Amino acid sequence: MISNRTFTMIKPDAVEKGYTGAILNKINASGFRIVSMKMTQLSRRDAELFYAIHKDRPFFGDLVAFMSRGPIVAAVLEKDNAVNDFRTLIGSTNPEEAAVGTIRKLYASSVGENAVHGSDSDENAVIESQFHFSGREMF
């Protein structure tokens, strides 16, 4: 079953560079409805837990340091085929390979600092949304 919700984070690099408004405008213009949203900052422990799937990868330490270095904007988005459509909107992890007009092509600077996170499956969208928001925070 395809969910109509996905999860995203505008990462510290994009928040630091002042891209939050432009990214949110692009999300809205692409037909997504923001179900829940907040600006917050991940602690090192939160980043370790959120990215635990990568704990054995060589980039894990850098990822945790990056994701906990400054504020993020976490959001739950809604649209038909939300996960796949959002993955298309954000583009390839490597901004040099991302399609023209995608969020990462426009706002990311590298594979490591790639502006936004997007859930990779309907199951992970639920898990990631619940990591950041309680049930009463999602409308």
Backbone as a chain_set.jsonl record, in Angstrom:
{"seq": "MISNRTFTMIKPDAVEKGYTGAILNKINASGFRIVSMKMTQLSRRDAELFYAIHKDRPFFGDLVAFMSRGPIVAAVLEKDNAVNDFRTLIGSTNPEEAAVGTIRKLYASSVGENAVHGSDSDENAVIESQFHFSGREMF", "coords": {"N": [[0.836, -1.19, 0.0], [0.575, 2.182, -0.864], [1.645, 5.02, 0.814], [0.399, 8.253, 1.644], [2.001, 10.052, 2.825], [5.142, 11.529, 3.705], [8.43, 12.023, 5.104], [10.581, 14.748, 5.784], [13.672, 16.508, 6.256], [15.041, 19.683, 6.436], [18.295, 20.243, 6.174], [21.149, 21.125, 8.355], [23.069, 22.614, 6.766], [21.565, 23.855, 4.708], [19.749, 25.343, 6.231], [21.529, 27.067, 7.559], [22.463, 28.554, 5.381], [20.294, 30.009, 4.689], [18.241, 28.958, 3.085], [15.804, 27.877, 3.751], [13.144, 29.003, 3.405], [12.943, 29.15, 0.569], [13.178, 26.438, -0.103], [10.924, 25.362, 1.197], [8.945, 26.734, -0.245], [9.293, 25.569, -2.771], [8.58, 22.948, -2.195], [5.853, 23.292, -1.495], [4.912, 24.352, -3.941], [5.121, 22.136, -5.478], [2.975, 20.63, -4.897], [2.762, 19.416, -2.399], [1.381, 19.084, 0.854], [1.972, 20.546, 3.941], [1.954, 18.75, 6.784], [2.897, 18.66, 9.39], [5.348, 20.655, 11.049], [8.495, 21.772, 12.258], [11.137, 23.737, 13.661], [14.114, 22.603, 14.925], [16.826, 21.192, 16.858], [19.02, 18.552, 16.46], [20.405, 16.518, 18.959], [23.661, 15.032, 19.515], [23.191, 12.389, 20.216], [20.531, 12.027, 19.349], [20.933, 12.282, 16.569], [22.604, 10.076, 16.15], [20.807, 8.007, 16.761], [18.758, 8.449, 14.862], [20.096, 8.024, 12.445], [20.986, 5.425, 12.725], [20.999, 3.187, 11.073], [23.181, 3.523, 9.476], [25.378, 3.125, 11.077], [27.657, 1.458, 10.91], [29.017, 2.361, 8.751], [31.687, 4.12, 7.098], [31.327, 6.909, 7.036], [29.709, 7.603, 9.153], [30.345, 8.977, 11.627], [31.009, 11.576, 10.713], [28.564, 12.234, 9.556], [26.831, 12.278, 11.792], [28.018, 14.372, 13.275], [27.659, 16.508, 11.474], [24.813, 16.596, 11.221], [24.07, 17.331, 13.764], [25.091, 19.813, 14.186], [23.743, 22.22, 13.907], [20.559, 23.994, 13.646], [17.691, 22.264, 12.282], [14.947, 21.831, 9.993], [12.218, 20.002, 10.485], [9.736, 18.061, 8.868], [6.503, 16.744, 8.086], [5.055, 15.609, 5.201], [2.362, 15.664, 2.838], [0.847, 14.056, 0.088], [-0.43, 12.494, -2.854], [1.256, 9.465, -3.553], [3.525, 10.175, -2.047], [6.2, 9.554, -1.005], [7.744, 8.635, -3.249], [7.334, 10.767, -5.079], [8.449, 12.876, -3.634], [11.117, 12.058, -3.402], [11.858, 12.272, -6.058], [11.573, 15.043, -6.373], [13.595, 16.031, -4.651], [15.962, 15.044, -5.737], [19.1, 13.49, -6.791], [21.439, 12.205, -4.353], [24.011, 13.168, -4.693], [24.667, 16.346, -5.598], [25.781, 17.147, -8.01], [24.969, 15.223, -9.771], [22.286, 15.443, -9.689], [19.047, 16.103, -11.076], [18.213, 18.925, -13.11], [16.639, 21.648, -11.554], [15.839, 20.271, -9.291], [15.697, 20.075, -5.681], [18.167, 19.466, -4.447], [19.962, 19.977, -6.552], [19.661, 22.692, -6.764], [20.237, 23.685, -4.137], [22.096, 22.169, -2.628], [25.501, 21.493, -1.667], [27.32, 19.425, -1.712], [27.85, 15.818, -1.612], [27.899, 15.119, 1.082], [26.83, 17.381, 2.344], [23.931, 17.873, 1.631], [21.574, 19.352, 1.676], [18.763, 18.444, 2.066], [16.788, 15.861, 3.596], [15.02, 12.973, 2.652], [12.509, 10.58, 3.167], [13.02, 7.124, 2.33], [11.24, 5.108, 1.907], [7.826, 4.006, 2.351], [7.482, 2.789, 4.836], [9.735, 3.712, 6.3], [9.131, 6.409, 6.267], [7.013, 6.6, 8.08], [8.283, 5.741, 10.465], [10.356, 7.687, 10.696], [8.868, 10.053, 10.811], [7.486, 9.661, 13.223], [9.651, 9.664, 14.935], [10.296, 12.337, 15.147], [7.895, 13.699, 15.639], [5.041, 13.765, 17.776], [1.949, 11.942, 17.885], [-0.139, 13.786, 18.265], [0.877, 16.03, 17.105], [0.686, 15.807, 14.411], [-1.358, 16.521, 11.754]], "CA": [[0.0, 0.0, 0.0], [1.338, 3.421, -0.964], [1.239, 6.034, 1.772], [0.313, 9.608, 1.128], [2.837, 10.922, 3.656], [6.572, 11.294, 3.77], [9.135, 12.854, 6.08], [11.762, 15.457, 5.305], [14.388, 17.465, 7.101], [15.943, 20.637, 5.814], [19.496, 19.968, 6.964], [21.842, 22.312, 8.874], [23.719, 23.434, 5.742], [20.562, 24.674, 4.024], [19.236, 26.309, 7.21], [22.597, 28.058, 7.753], [22.595, 29.397, 4.186], [19.06, 30.771, 4.501], [17.449, 28.368, 2.017], [14.59, 27.246, 4.276], [11.95, 29.531, 2.746], [12.933, 28.749, -0.842], [12.911, 24.999, -0.159], [9.506, 25.17, 1.541], [8.148, 27.213, -1.391], [9.39, 24.559, -3.821], [7.769, 21.82, -1.718], [4.445, 23.674, -1.658], [4.616, 24.505, -5.365], [5.096, 20.8, -6.071], [1.726, 19.98, -4.527], [2.79, 18.798, -1.067], [0.775, 19.799, 1.974], [2.749, 20.366, 5.17], [1.097, 18.206, 7.834], [3.53, 19.12, 10.627], [6.667, 21.223, 10.789], [9.112, 22.495, 13.363], [12.581, 23.93, 13.665], [14.668, 21.979, 16.117], [18.216, 20.798, 16.671], [19.31, 17.198, 16.918], [21.584, 16.275, 19.793], [24.493, 13.966, 18.924], [22.5, 11.113, 20.458], [19.392, 11.976, 18.427], [21.457, 12.021, 15.222], [23.058, 8.677, 16.141], [19.62, 7.148, 16.718], [18.051, 8.631, 13.599], [20.904, 7.45, 11.366], [21.567, 4.164, 13.217], [21.161, 2.25, 9.962], [24.496, 3.777, 8.887], [26.392, 3.141, 12.144], [28.868, 0.736, 10.536], [29.582, 2.967, 7.544], [32.813, 4.998, 7.449], [30.926, 8.307, 7.122], [28.745, 7.774, 10.233], [30.775, 10.029, 12.559], [30.854, 12.866, 10.052], [27.128, 12.461, 9.398], [26.294, 12.655, 13.108], [28.535, 15.713, 13.595], [26.991, 17.446, 10.584], [23.388, 16.722, 11.509], [23.855, 17.908, 15.095], [25.844, 21.07, 14.301], [22.882, 23.394, 13.883], [19.13, 23.722, 13.52], [17.067, 21.626, 11.129], [13.499, 21.968, 9.923], [11.619, 18.681, 10.273], [8.367, 18.216, 8.381], [5.744, 15.642, 7.51], [4.418, 16.116, 3.993], [1.29, 14.816, 2.33], [0.534, 14.137, -1.334], [-0.498, 11.16, -3.448], [2.573, 8.92, -3.884], [4.395, 11.159, -1.411], [7.612, 9.169, -0.891], [8.39, 8.641, -4.565], [7.314, 12.108, -5.651], [9.403, 13.732, -2.929], [12.464, 11.625, -3.806], [12.092, 12.886, -7.372], [11.724, 16.483, -6.165], [14.875, 16.396, -4.027], [17.059, 14.715, -6.64], [20.183, 12.599, -6.386], [22.236, 12.572, -3.178], [25.118, 13.971, -5.213], [24.039, 17.453, -6.328], [26.318, 17.218, -9.368], [24.217, 14.257, -10.565], [20.854, 15.717, -9.526], [18.385, 16.708, -12.226], [17.995, 20.37, -13.096], [15.407, 22.065, -10.902], [15.6, 19.567, -8.033], [16.141, 20.806, -4.497], [19.609, 19.286, -4.241], [20.686, 20.676, -7.618], [19.578, 24.121, -6.472], [20.647, 24.145, -2.818], [23.119, 21.338, -1.981], [26.87, 21.805, -2.082], [28.128, 18.204, -1.826], [27.169, 14.594, -1.176], [27.794, 15.173, 2.539], [25.974, 18.506, 2.726], [23.02, 17.813, 0.496], [20.424, 20.249, 1.894], [17.51, 17.87, 2.556], [16.59, 14.424, 3.761], [13.689, 12.494, 2.292], [12.313, 9.157, 3.46], [13.245, 6.271, 1.157], [10.163, 4.122, 1.795], [6.648, 4.334, 3.156], [7.733, 2.325, 6.215], [10.65, 4.65, 6.952], [8.441, 7.686, 6.442], [6.266, 6.502, 9.336], [9.275, 5.677, 11.556], [11.043, 8.971, 10.812], [7.882, 11.044, 11.268], [7.242, 9.415, 14.645], [10.868, 10.032, 15.658], [10.317, 13.793, 15.33], [6.595, 14.275, 15.999], [4.067, 12.927, 18.454], [0.713, 11.825, 17.133], [-0.965, 15.005, 18.349], [1.507, 17.085, 16.325], [0.449, 15.572, 12.99], [-2.759, 16.834, 11.456]], "C": [[0.877, 1.249, 0.0], [0.759, 4.445, 0.002], [1.155, 7.388, 1.076], [1.14, 10.587, 1.949], [4.299, 10.519, 3.557], [7.163, 12.248, 4.796], [10.312, 13.526, 5.396], [12.396, 16.259, 6.43], [15.133, 18.404, 6.171], [17.16, 20.64, 6.733], [20.223, 21.25, 7.38], [22.49, 23.199, 7.809], [22.731, 24.367, 5.054], [19.949, 25.712, 4.961], [20.26, 27.429, 7.397], [22.688, 29.04, 6.592], [21.323, 30.183, 3.873], [18.151, 30.246, 3.399], [16.104, 27.8, 2.471], [13.335, 27.708, 3.539], [11.844, 29.088, 1.301], [12.625, 27.26, -0.985], [11.448, 24.718, 0.168], [8.596, 25.638, 0.406], [8.15, 26.181, -2.508], [8.551, 23.33, -3.456], [6.285, 22.12, -1.915], [4.058, 23.768, -3.128], [4.534, 23.165, -6.08], [3.898, 19.977, -5.604], [1.716, 19.262, -3.189], [2.107, 19.704, -0.067], [1.628, 19.52, 3.196], [1.775, 19.975, 6.279], [1.582, 18.682, 9.195], [4.896, 19.667, 10.269], [7.182, 21.895, 12.046], [10.598, 22.656, 13.114], [13.073, 23.392, 14.994], [16.154, 21.724, 15.883], [18.412, 19.409, 17.25], [20.514, 17.216, 17.854], [22.432, 15.222, 19.075], [23.771, 12.628, 19.06], [21.287, 10.955, 19.531], [19.862, 11.637, 17.009], [21.956, 10.582, 15.111], [21.866, 7.726, 16.028], [18.916, 7.238, 15.365], [18.777, 7.94, 12.445], [21.555, 6.128, 11.761], [21.797, 3.142, 12.112], [22.552, 2.376, 9.314], [25.65, 3.643, 9.888], [27.689, 2.428, 11.796], [29.542, 1.302, 9.297], [30.686, 3.951, 7.931], [32.438, 6.466, 7.627], [30.023, 8.613, 8.324], [29.126, 8.919, 11.182], [30.611, 11.417, 11.969], [29.383, 13.228, 9.884], [26.501, 12.942, 10.704], [26.744, 14.073, 13.482], [27.819, 16.775, 12.754], [25.541, 17.671, 10.987], [23.1, 17.335, 12.881], [24.529, 19.282, 15.248], [24.981, 22.322, 14.334], [21.436, 22.999, 13.687], [18.779, 23.011, 12.209], [15.596, 22.03, 11.115], [12.965, 20.589, 9.565], [10.176, 18.893, 9.831], [7.797, 16.894, 7.885], [4.947, 16.251, 6.361], [3.369, 15.137, 3.501], [1.024, 15.121, 0.855], [0.338, 12.706, -1.813], [0.907, 10.73, -3.843], [3.697, 9.771, -3.29], [5.875, 10.771, -1.406], [8.3, 9.27, -2.247], [8.421, 10.03, -5.188], [8.308, 13.031, -4.95], [10.838, 13.353, -3.272], [12.82, 12.216, -5.177], [12.354, 14.377, -7.222], [13.081, 16.844, -5.583], [16.064, 16.062, -4.913], [18.099, 13.813, -6.009], [20.932, 13.131, -5.168], [23.42, 13.451, -3.575], [24.528, 15.104, -6.056], [24.569, 17.609, -7.751], [25.572, 16.282, -10.316], [22.71, 14.511, -10.525], [20.297, 16.405, -10.764], [18.196, 18.207, -12.019], [16.649, 20.657, -12.438], [15.093, 21.341, -9.61], [16.175, 20.366, -6.869], [17.651, 20.665, -4.305], [20.437, 19.954, -5.33], [20.749, 22.163, -7.303], [20.295, 24.53, -5.184], [21.728, 23.323, -2.113], [24.502, 21.705, -2.506], [27.731, 20.566, -2.282], [27.28, 16.999, -1.433], [26.936, 14.641, 0.332], [26.88, 16.269, 3.045], [24.976, 18.714, 1.596], [21.638, 18.423, 0.756], [19.177, 19.62, 2.518], [17.606, 16.362, 2.699], [15.181, 14.12, 3.288], [13.595, 11.011, 2.572], [12.449, 8.335, 2.188], [12.189, 5.185, 0.985], [8.984, 4.588, 2.635], [6.856, 3.946, 4.611], [8.646, 3.287, 6.955], [10.02, 6.022, 7.137], [7.669, 7.708, 7.755], [7.232, 6.542, 10.522], [9.911, 7.046, 11.777], [10.102, 10.073, 11.279], [7.64, 10.902, 12.766], [8.46, 9.715, 15.505], [10.826, 11.518, 16.041], [9.014, 14.389, 15.847], [5.751, 13.269, 16.765], [2.802, 12.897, 17.603], [-0.133, 13.082, 17.15], [-0.366, 16.187, 17.592], [1.275, 16.926, 14.82], [-1.046, 15.691, 12.709], [-3.189, 16.234, 10.138]], "O": [[1.819, 1.35, 0.787], [-0.444, 4.706, 0.013], [1.78, 7.61, 0.04], [1.006, 11.801, 1.797], [4.642, 9.354, 3.358], [6.492, 13.154, 5.289], [10.96, 12.936, 4.531], [11.748, 16.631, 7.408], [15.783, 17.962, 5.224], [17.07, 20.992, 7.909], [19.959, 22.325, 6.841], [22.461, 24.423, 7.938], [23.03, 25.542, 4.841], [19.659, 26.833, 4.541], [19.9, 28.606, 7.395], [22.958, 30.223, 6.797], [21.281, 30.937, 2.901], [17.367, 31.008, 2.834], [15.344, 27.291, 1.647], [12.544, 26.876, 3.094], [10.769, 28.691, 0.851], [11.89, 26.864, -1.89], [10.803, 23.921, -0.514], [7.58, 25.001, 0.129], [7.115, 25.943, -3.13], [7.892, 22.745, -4.316], [5.547, 21.289, -2.445], [2.984, 23.308, -3.516], [3.949, 23.064, -7.159], [3.812, 18.78, -5.877], [0.752, 18.565, -2.874], [2.232, 20.927, -0.125], [1.971, 18.368, 3.459], [0.899, 20.749, 6.663], [0.783, 19.061, 10.051], [5.53, 19.214, 9.316], [6.425, 22.505, 12.802], [11.232, 21.834, 12.453], [12.515, 23.692, 16.05], [16.671, 22.019, 14.805], [18.019, 19.129, 18.383], [21.523, 17.858, 17.565], [21.964, 14.591, 18.127], [23.748, 11.831, 18.123], [21.049, 9.872, 18.995], [19.258, 10.804, 16.333], [21.752, 9.937, 14.082], [21.918, 6.75, 15.28], [18.525, 6.22, 14.794], [18.144, 7.344, 11.574], [22.576, 5.75, 11.185], [22.704, 2.316, 12.215], [23.031, 1.436, 8.679], [26.782, 4.011, 9.574], [28.735, 2.772, 12.347], [30.55, 0.76, 8.844], [30.616, 4.555, 9.001], [33.157, 7.202, 8.302], [29.612, 9.759, 8.502], [28.276, 9.752, 11.499], [30.132, 12.331, 12.641], [28.999, 14.386, 10.05], [25.73, 13.902, 10.712], [25.94, 14.877, 13.952], [27.422, 17.819, 13.272], [25.091, 18.812, 11.084], [21.99, 17.808, 13.123], [24.528, 19.847, 16.342], [25.449, 23.382, 14.75], [21.116, 21.815, 13.575], [19.464, 23.14, 11.194], [15.069, 22.515, 12.117], [13.228, 20.071, 8.48], [9.479, 19.773, 10.337], [8.508, 16.048, 7.343], [4.263, 17.262, 6.521], [3.476, 13.93, 3.72], [0.983, 16.278, 0.436], [0.899, 11.785, -1.219], [1.668, 11.521, -4.401], [4.695, 10.05, -3.955], [6.721, 11.588, -1.77], [9.333, 9.928, -2.37], [9.433, 10.425, -5.766], [8.938, 13.872, -5.593], [11.689, 14.23, -3.417], [13.962, 12.611, -5.41], [13.252, 14.92, -7.865], [13.668, 17.853, -5.972], [17.086, 16.744, -4.841], [17.99, 13.425, -4.846], [21.047, 14.34, -4.972], [23.776, 14.38, -2.85], [23.95, 14.85, -7.113], [23.872, 18.149, -8.61], [25.543, 16.515, -11.525], [21.949, 13.867, -11.247], [20.986, 17.189, -11.417], [18.041, 18.682, -10.895], [15.65, 19.998, -12.725], [14.178, 21.741, -8.891], [17.035, 21.227, -7.056], [18.333, 21.651, -4.027], [21.525, 20.454, -5.044], [21.765, 22.815, -7.544], [20.898, 25.602, -5.132], [22.232, 23.758, -1.078], [24.651, 22.166, -3.638], [28.764, 20.636, -2.948], [26.143, 17.142, -0.982], [25.872, 14.238, 0.803], [26.22, 16.101, 4.071], [25.136, 19.583, 0.738], [20.656, 18.043, 0.119], [18.588, 20.214, 3.421], [18.387, 15.691, 2.025], [14.26, 14.91, 3.497], [14.514, 10.26, 2.245], [12.054, 8.773, 1.107], [12.238, 4.423, 0.02], [9.119, 5.445, 3.508], [6.458, 4.678, 5.517], [8.377, 3.644, 8.102], [10.357, 6.726, 8.088], [7.669, 8.715, 8.462], [7.018, 7.294, 11.473], [9.998, 7.515, 12.912], [10.499, 10.937, 12.062], [7.595, 11.896, 13.492], [8.314, 9.993, 16.695], [11.268, 11.901, 17.124], [9.022, 15.471, 16.432], [5.743, 12.079, 16.452], [2.616, 13.728, 16.713], [-0.776, 13.41, 16.153], [-1.012, 17.226, 17.449], [1.627, 17.812, 14.042], [-1.873, 15.042, 13.349], [-4.339, 16.399, 9.73]]}, "num_chains": 1, "name": "protein.A"}
